[in-house]
Amino acid sequence: MRKAAEQNFSWAQYTLGGFYCGYDGVKRDDIEAYKWLSLWIAQKREKIAAEAGAVGDPDAGKRDLEEGRKLIAKISRRMTAEQIAEGKQRVATFVSKNHFQ
């Protein structure tokens, strides 16, 4: 799963973020959850913008995005300011190394 997430597969980033929230018996790591879910949200935003006007349910992506934002907000409430800063730094490092966004 991690390898797919590192290769910018958004579904893997979302899933890995969920795992780090403590799902499926994975030890909770809020900083890593924040990182992977933030990366997923960024990709989701781009996809919604690219698909504007496409056929299908125009609100499906927006609903997914809202769920992701709610999850990030939930995680953030458990985190210190330093942990949030570390999460943002990990996102920035990932983006710079992978030329993402």
C-alpha positions in Angstrom: 0.0 0.0 0.0 2.8 2.4 0.9 4.6 1.9 -2.4 1.4 2.7 -4.3 0.8 5.8 -2.1 4.4 6.9 -2.7 3.8 6.6 -6.5 0.9 9.1 -6.2 -2.0 6.7 -6.4 -4.7 8.7 -4.7 -6.7 5.7 -3.5 -3.6 4.3 -1.8 -2.9 7.7 -0.2 -6.5 7.8 1.2 -6.3 4.2 2.4 -2.9 4.6 4.0 -4.1 7.8 5.7 -7.0 5.8 7.1 -4.7 3.0 8.3 -2.6 5.6 10.2 -5.8 6.9 11.8 -5.7 3.5 13.6 -8.0 1.5 11.3 -7.5 -2.1 10.6 -5.3 -2.6 13.7 -2.5 -0.3 12.5 -0.8 1.7 15.2 -2.2 5.3 15.1 0.2 7.9 13.8 -1.6 11.2 13.4 1.3 12.9 11.6 1.5 10.2 8.9 -2.3 10.2 8.6 -2.3 14.0 8.2 0.4 13.7 5.5 -1.3 11.0 3.4 -4.8 12.4 3.7 -3.5 15.9 2.8 -1.8 14.5 -0.3 -5.1 12.7 -1.2 -7.1 15.9 -0.8 -4.7 17.8 -3.0 -5.1 15.2 -5.8 -8.9 15.1 -5.3 -9.1 18.9 -5.7 -7.2 18.6 -9.0 -9.4 15.8 -10.3 -12.6 17.7 -9.5 -11.3 20.8 -11.3 -10.2 18.6 -14.3 -13.6 16.9 -14.5 -15.7 20.0 -14.2 -18.5 19.7 -16.7 -18.0 16.0 -17.3 -20.9 13.6 -17.5 -21.8 11.8 -14.3 -22.5 12.9 -10.7 -20.8 16.3 -10.4 -21.1 16.2 -6.7 -19.5 12.8 -6.0 -16.0 14.1 -5.9 -17.0 17.1 -3.8 -18.6 14.7 -1.3 -15.4 12.7 -1.1 -13.4 15.9 -0.7 -15.7 17.0 2.2 -15.3 13.6 3.9 -11.5 14.0 3.6 -11.6 17.5 5.1 -13.7 16.2 8.0 -11.2 13.5 8.7 -8.2 15.9 8.6 -10.1 18.2 11.0 -10.7 15.3 13.3 -7.1 14.3 13.3 -6.0 17.9 13.7 -8.0 18.3 16.9 -5.9 15.5 18.4 -2.6 17.0 17.3 -0.4 19.7 18.7 0.7 22.7 16.7 4.1 21.1 16.4 2.7 17.8 15.1 0.6 19.7 12.5 3.7 21.6 11.4 5.6 18.3 11.1 2.7 16.9 9.0 2.8 19.9 6.7 6.6 19.6 6.4 6.2 15.9 5.4 3.7 16.9 2.7 6.1 19.5 1.4 9.0 17.1 1.4 7.0 14.5 -0.4 5.8 17.0 -3.0 9.3 18.4 -3.6 10.8 14.9 -4.0 8.0 13.6 -6.3 7.3 16.7 -8.3 3.7 16.4 -7.4 1.2 19.3 -7.7 
